Amino acid sequence: MQVFLAQIETNLKQVRESGISEVTTGEWVLAAGVLLASILASIVVGRLVERLLRDYGPVSIRHLFGRLVSLLIVTLGFFYALSSVDVAVGPLLGGLGIIGIALAFALQDILANFAAGVMIQARRPIRIGDQIVTNEYEGQVEDVNFRVVRIRTFDGEEVYVPNSMVLQNPITNWTRTPTRRTSLVIGVAYDTDLALAQRRMVEALSGVDEIITDEHEVEALAFEFAESSINFEVRFWHGATIIEMWQARDAAAQALKRALDEAGITIPFPQRTLWFGPGNTDLMVQQRDSGPAGPQGRPDA
């Protein structure tokens, strides 16, 4: 940092010694006119750039490019005005460059978020109103600016996620596609006719309004021999939003339970079978604060 400050002081000294005191009044007027003209030109050109980009991106991107072009024109006009009054622009640019490097180190997180914000709004992986998952947060996008992405979670919380984190991590955008698939696992007893159960499950969901069956068929696939049941994975498609997902799951669960009950198919709960081997099969139960238990768990008289 001391090296930077020494270099800046040297550059400013060179600027002071550049002969600015010998400038005539006419040259001062010319420099002021150049600077004023550059400001007016920056306003006109900036608005023209925003108008030309009207069909090529969101409003924030158009404003960004318009401001960048305006800033570039004003900067060029400023340095041209300085050169017209015999100011040594080279040392001044060197000093500004060193200051810029120091500021870049100090503001690297802010600059990283700014650059990520530009890329997000240019590539547009997410838009305002989209329902997304990013950095373990689920919710609806309410704002995308050049610092953070503001998300309203489904629990009503407002979360601000830095742009750099959004860009560096996976993004799941639920609303970019119109439909998505959900699975429910349901078990049936081991003595069940699996073909019958499969057919009743598919028929039950084929008539549910919340489930989309035009392009995708409902699937019921046996996939696991569990401890107390043979498990099916029932897969179906529905609308992409979170509320459509929960409504479809609720409707599917009720329809499956109703169809299996009507078919006499049992949805078992966990059970345990006790086997004592050959010999005595009496179960001895010891109750606290009581005498020894007799056969079948009856306390001795």
PyMOL commands that set and color helices and strands:
alter all, ss='L'
color gray80, all
select helices_A, chain A and resi 2-16+20-22+25-52+59-84+89-106+108-123+163-168+174-176+194-206+242-262+295-297
alter helices_A, ss='H'
color red, helices_A
select strands_A, chain A and resi 131-134+137-144+148-153+158-162+171-173+179-188+219-225+230-239
alter strands_A, ss='S'
color yellow, strands_A
deselect
rebuild
show_as cartoon
